[in-house]
Amino acid sequence: MGLGCTREQERVEAALGGLNEAVPAFVPDQDVKSAGVLFALPALLLNGLLKYANNYLSFPKGYYGLQSFLLLLSFAALLRIKSLEAIRYCEAGELGKAIGLDRIPEIRTLRKKVKYITNHGEPEQWSKELSKYWMEEDPELAWILYVDGHVRVYSGSKTPLPKRYVSRQKLCLRGLTDYWVNDAVGKPFFVVSKAVNPGLLSVMREQIIPRLLRDIPKQPTGEELKANRHLYRFGVVFDREGYSPEFFKEMWEKRIACYTYKMVTIQRK
């Protein structure tokens, strides 16, 4: 099994189909590369990394289970590893100790796991449940939300995505537009991705606002809204792309406050 294997019994059981997963076990060690990410483990768990995962993410039996898989992806993000392919160049034993196993899976196994979750699980529903959980944990921060769009450049060749202007590079490149919905201090609740961008107002009207109406906790009741004409359900903040008096009126009919701005050019005489 190689010199890096230290959990022989569990690997044999997994090979014979008798093991659901190898449970991560963190043991004392020295000089483990990138082990500093373990300082973030309590924060990851507190923010719900494993919460609802078993309800919505289906995972096959084997040595590498759902817990170690999610830990690996989270630690890879913290280590600024931007793709699954880049994990190939990490020290398998070193990063394996960080996730509580003897080594991380090879890249082919990781791809199979990702494909299995996509085809057999409900990752989008899991994301929605986590978003609702974050809002319920701190409803005061969920009362005012910031909506902003960012271009995510696509460098692959399988899909001919339309081009759009990328302000950071000052070029028109193929990519997706991600609309992030953040709380009052900038922490993200969820993201809406669009291959063909219909515009901020369309995305807010059709996808973001209906979801916020369902998910934001402790909204005023209908009686409270009738009693106080200045009271609103929640507020959304966005940039000048969303400036539209018609949209503001439409949102206020639902008692949603909008905060934005419009650039005005003043000429001196």
N, C-alpha and C positions, 0 to 999 in steps of 0.2 A: 504493500500500500504506500510505500515511500516513507522517508524519514520524517516528513511533516505530520503524518497521521498519528494522533494520540488518543483517538476514540475508536479503537478498532472494533469493539463489540457492537457499537451502534451502527457503524458502517456495514458490518456483516448483516445485521438485522435489516437494515434498509435495503441491501442488495437482495435479500430473500423476501422482501415485501412485508416484513413484520414490524416496521417502525413508521409511525406517523410523521415524526420529525425529531431532530436532535435539539433538545431545549438548550438555548444559550446559557452557558455557565461561566461567570467571570471569576478568575482565580488570580492570585498574586503572581506578578511577573516583573521582569526588569528589561529596560532598554527596548521597549516595543515601539516601533516607528508609528507615528500618527496617533498614538494612544490618547493624546490630548482631547480628541473628540469625545471621549467618555465623560468629560465634564459637562457636555451638552445633553447626556442621556436623560437625567432627571427632567430637564426642560422639555425634551421631546415627548416623554411619557406624560408629563403634566398637560401638554397641549393636545394629547389624544392620538399619538402615533399608532397605538394598537387598539384604540377604542373603536368599537363596531366593526373591526376588520374581519373577524370570523363570521359576521353576519352577511357581509357583502362580497368578500373576496374568497373565491374558491381556489384551493391549492392542492396539488397532488401529494400523495404520500411519498416520503423519501427522507434522505438525510437532512437536506436543507428545507426548512419549513417556512411558514409565513412570517414568524417573528424575526428570524435571522435575515430573511429576504428584505423586509422593511427596514431593519436596522442597517443593512448594507447600503441600500439606496439612500437613506438619510445621512449616513456618515460620508458617503461619496459626495453628496451635495455640499456638506460642510467642508470637505477637503477640496472643493472647487473642481471636482472631476465632472466634466460636462456631458459625458456620454457613457453608455455601457461599454463601448469599444475601448474607451480610455482606461477602464478598470483592468483590462488585460495587462497593463504595464505596472500595476501595483504589486507589491510583494504579497503573495497569497497568504503566507503564514502570518505575517505581521498584521495585516488587516483582518485576518481570520480571528486572531486573538482579541482584537478590538470588538468584534461582534459576538464574542463568547464561544467560538468554535475553534477547531484546529487550523482551518484554512477557509478561504472564500471559494465559492464555486467558479469553475472556468466560464469563459464568456459564452460558450454554446449553451451551457446549462442555464445561465442567466436569461438568455434570449428565449429559451423554451418556457421559463417560468413567467416571463412578461407576456408572452403570447397566450399562455394558458389562462392567466388572470383576465386578459382582454376578451378571450372567447368564452370563458365559463363563469366569470364573476360579474359584479356590478360596481366597478370602480367609481363611476359617476354618482351613483346613489350613495356610496360611502363618503365621497367628497361632500355631498349635500348634507348628510347627517353631521359630519364634522363641522361644517359651516354653521349649522343651527346650534350645535353644542357650544361653539365659540361665542356666538351671539348671546346665548342664555347665560354663559359664565360672566359676562360683563355687559349687561344691557345698556348701561349709560354710554359706553363707547360705540354701541351699535345704533345709537339714536341719530348721529350725524355720520354720513358715509361719503367717502371720496371716490369718484369714478374717473378712471383715466385709461387711455388707450396707448399701447406700446406695440411697435412692430418687432416681430421675432423673425429674423432672417432665416430662410430655409436654404441650405446648401446642398441638398440631395438632388437626385435626378429622377425619382420615381413619379413625382407629381409635378406637372407644369403649373405651379401657382402663379397668380397674377402679380405683377410688379407694383410696388408702392414706394413712396419716398421715405428713406431712412435718414432722419435728421442728424444722427450721430456721425454717419459716414458721408452725408450730403450726396447720396446716390439713390437711384431707383433700383431696388433689388426685389427678388422674389421672396415672399414670406407670408406670415400670418399676422393678423392684428389681434392682440390680446387685450381685452377690457377688464381691468382689475377693479374689484370693489373692496376698498379698505375701510378700516374703522377710523375713529377720530385721531388716532396717533400714528396711522400709517400701516398698521398690521393688516394683512390681506384676509378677507373672508372667502372669496371665491373669484374665479376668472372665467370669462366667456371668450372663446377663441373663434375667429371668423377667417375662413380662407378667402371669401369674397366679402369685402367690407362694405356694408350698407350705410355706415355712418353711425356716429355716437347716439343720435336721437332715436334712430330706428332700433338699435340694440337695447337701449334703455327702455323704450316703450314696449318692446315685444318680449324681452327676456329678463332684464335686470329688475325693473320695477315690479312685475308680477311676482317674482321670487321673493323680493324684499317684503312685499305685502303679506306673504305667507309665513316668512321665517322670522322677521324681527319680533322679539318678545315685548310684552308690556306696552303695546300700542294703546292709545286712548280708545275708549268705547264710543259707539255711535252717539250715546246720550251726552258724553263729555264733549264731543266735538260740536254737537248742537248747542250746548250751553255756553261754549266759549268759541267765538268765531275766529279768534287768533291762534287757537290751539291747532297743532298739526301732528300727524302720525310720526313722521321722521323727516329728516332733511338730507338732500343729496348735493354734493359739491362737485362741480366739473368745470373744465376750462371753456374757452370761448367757442370751441367747436359746437357746444351744446346751446349756444345762445339762441333762443327762439321764444318770443312773447307768447306765441300760440301754444308751445309746449308747456310754458310756465302755467298758463291758464288751465290747460288740460290736467296738469299735475295737481294744481290747487283744488280742482274739483274733487280729487281724491284725497285732499288735505295732506299733500306732500309739498314741503318747502324746497325751493331750488335756489342754489347759490352759484353765481357765475359772473362773468364780466364781458365787456365788449370794448375793443380798442376803438378809440375815437381820435381822429386826426384834427388838430386845431391849427389853423393857419393865422399867423400874425399879419395884421395890415400895417 
